[in-house]
């Protein structure tokens, strides 16, 4: 038994792609659409990464401004900054 490889690597012969995995609790900046924001509003809102959405393609984020969970696909992550 080879414990150095993942099950997918053993079955398909190549390593799985894990670029989309992010650090839980890291800061994320969600893009605000032009239709919602006003002229001098920020282009992104600071959020906390909670996980992945099961129904659609996107990330589950806790928006710190409105204190609600949102789902967004257009996100920039800061994995060095972790929320306390």
C-alpha positions in Angstrom: 0.0 0.0 0.0 1.4 3.4 -1.0 0.6 6.1 1.5 2.6 8.8 -0.4 -0.1 9.2 -3.0 -3.7 10.4 -3.0 -6.5 7.9 -4.0 -7.1 9.9 -7.2 -3.4 9.8 -8.1 -3.4 6.0 -7.7 -6.5 5.6 -9.8 -5.9 8.1 -12.6 -2.1 8.3 -12.5 -1.9 12.0 -12.0 -2.0 14.4 -9.1 -5.4 16.2 -8.4 -5.7 19.9 -9.1 -6.1 21.7 -5.8 -5.5 25.3 -6.8 -9.1 26.3 -5.9 -8.8 25.2 -2.2 -8.4 28.2 0.2 -7.6 28.6 3.9 -10.7 28.6 6.1 -11.2 32.0 7.9 -8.9 34.0 5.6 -9.9 37.4 4.4 -11.6 37.6 1.0 -12.6 40.7 -1.0 -15.8 40.2 -3.0 -16.4 42.3 -6.1 -19.4 44.7 -5.9 -21.3 44.9 -9.2 -21.5 48.3 -10.9 -25.3 48.1 -10.8 -25.3 48.0 -7.0 -22.5 50.4 -6.1 -22.6 54.2 -6.3 -20.0 56.5 -7.8 -17.7 56.8 -4.8 -18.3 53.3 -3.2 -15.6 50.7 -2.9 -15.2 48.2 -5.7 -14.9 45.3 -3.2 -16.2 44.4 0.2 -14.1 42.8 2.9 -15.4 39.3 3.9 -14.3 36.2 5.7 -14.1 32.9 3.7 -16.4 30.3 5.2 -16.3 27.5 2.5 -17.7 26.5 -0.8 -21.3 26.7 -2.0 -23.0 23.3 -2.7 -25.8 24.6 -5.0 -23.8 26.8 -7.4 -20.2 27.5 -8.3 -19.0 30.1 -5.8 -17.6 30.8 -2.4 -19.5 31.3 0.9 -18.4 34.5 2.5 -19.3 36.4 5.6 -19.7 40.0 4.7 -18.3 42.2 7.5 -20.3 45.3 6.4 -23.8 43.9 6.4 -23.1 40.9 8.7 -24.6 38.3 6.4 -23.5 35.3 4.5 -23.2 35.9 0.8 -22.2 33.8 -2.2 -19.8 35.2 -4.7 -17.6 33.9 -7.6 -15.6 37.0 -8.2 -13.3 37.0 -5.1 -9.7 37.8 -4.3 -8.2 36.0 -1.3 -5.6 37.1 1.2 -4.6 33.9 2.8 -1.9 35.5 5.0 -4.5 37.5 6.9 -6.6 35.3 9.1 -9.6 36.5 11.1 -9.7 36.1 14.9 
